[in-house]
Amino acid sequence: MKADIHPDYHVIEVKMTDGSTVEMRSTWGAEGDTLTLDVDPTSHPAWTGGGHRLLDSGGRVSKFKKKYAGLGF
């Protein structure tokens, strides 16, 4: 590997949406900086299993549902 081409890898604090903090290593910011998250695994529906609704006004989802209406989608 080439020398001096990699970014600095250091310890930062990551602040979750619920206020808790986690210490991890990253190339973001500088040593000791705090990264505040807007979305994290404790609040995102993909990880929490929350329901989602498809909002579509005549786009791809509507075309798909119309095309395959007889199959029970």
Secondary structure as UniProt FT lines:
FT   TURN            3..4
FT   STRAND          10..15
FT   TURN            17..18
FT   STRAND          21..26
FT   TURN            31..32
FT   STRAND          34..36
FT   TURN            41..43
FT   HELIX           45..48
FT   HELIX           60..67
FT   HELIX           69..71
//
